[in-house]
Amino acid sequence: MKRILLAEDEEVLRMLVVDTLEDEDYEVDEAADGMEAVQLLESNTYDLIILDYMMPGYTGLEIIEKIQSSEIKNQGKILMLSAKSQQFEQERILEAGADYFMAKPFSPLKLIEKIEVILHETESLLY
């Protein structure tokens, strides 16, 4: 079973995404802010990390910096969710180290499709 960390401060969206992912048999840990996400990353390993761009505590970009600076052990792919969907914002997020970007709002089905592609790509690289 693939393990996913979801860091999202919007409670209703977080609950919707967690329910959707659990229905697809993913194991999901959830964080309501950047601080909680960092704590989970320090003690767990994930196949995929889904980060909200703007959160209290640490932003999604600040969490990526921590992962890249080896403050947090090597983790899986990173998908950034953001309402900042302009092209230059997407490029900034990807240049900062996110592997994938998805604009808010999104449908749960589109999110599942994207996650399956990401995790399938990761499996293809391993075998």
Number of C-alpha atoms within 10 A of each C-alpha: 7 11 16 24 24 22 28 26 19 12 11 10 13 18 13 11 21 21 15 16 20 12 10 11 12 15 16 19 16 19 20 18 22 25 17 16 24 22 12 18 21 15 9 14 17 20 18 21 25 24 28 25 23 19 18 13 15 18 18 28 22 16 21 21 16 15 18 15 11 9 13 20 14 14 16 16 19 23 25 24 25 21 14 15 15 10 9 10 14 20 13 12 23 17 10 15 17 22 15 17 21 19 13 12 11 12 9 16 12 11 16 15 10 16 18 13 12 19 16 12 11 15 11 9 8 7 5
